[in-house]
């Protein structure tokens, strides 16, 4: 059940592949949810840095996220 937020279609060159695209309503819902999602992710990453094992992974993810885009 996708509620009209996505459409799916088969890859024309490889029938094993399935592509999806978001509808206009799906894009609007994604934009509305993004601030909450990003805040939750920031909170989870901040918590992870308090533990030695995931801290280096968090540092690497943050470095990728802040690097200039090509």
N, C-alpha and C positions, 0 to 999 in steps of 0.2 A: 504494500500500500504506500504510494508515494505522494498522495494528496495533490498531485499536479505540480509538485516542486521540481521534479526531475523528468527527463525523458531518456530512454535507453534505446540503443540501436546496435546492431552487429557491425563489427569491423568488416569493411567490404573486401579486404585482402586476406583475412584470417578469421574464419567463422568462430574460432575459439574466443576471440576478443569481443568484449562488450564495452561500448562507449556510453558515457552518460553526459548530459548537459543540463544545466539548471535553467529553469524557467525564470521569467521576470519576477514572479512571486517568490521563487526560491532564493534569488539574489537579494531581494528586499529582506527576507527573513534572515538570511546569513548576515547582512549588514546590521540588522537589529541585534542579533545575538553576539556579534563579534566583541563588543566591549566587555561583556560578562565573561565570555570565553577567555579573552586575553588576560583579564584580571585574575581569573582562576588559575591560569597557567603561570602567571608571574608569582602568585602566592605559593603554588606547588614547587616551583623552582627555588624560591627563597627558602622554603622549608628543606628542600633537598640539600642545599649548600650547608646546612647545619650538621650534616653527616659526612664523614670523610670519604666513604666509597663513592657516592654519586657527585660529590662536589666538583671533581675534575671534569666530569661529563657535562655538568651544568655550565661550567666555564667555557667549554668548547662550543656548546650550543649557543650561548650568549655571544661568543666571538663571531660565529657564523651569522647570527641574526643582525649584528651591528656592522658587518663588513660591507663596503660599498658594492652595490649591484653592478654587474657588467651588462 
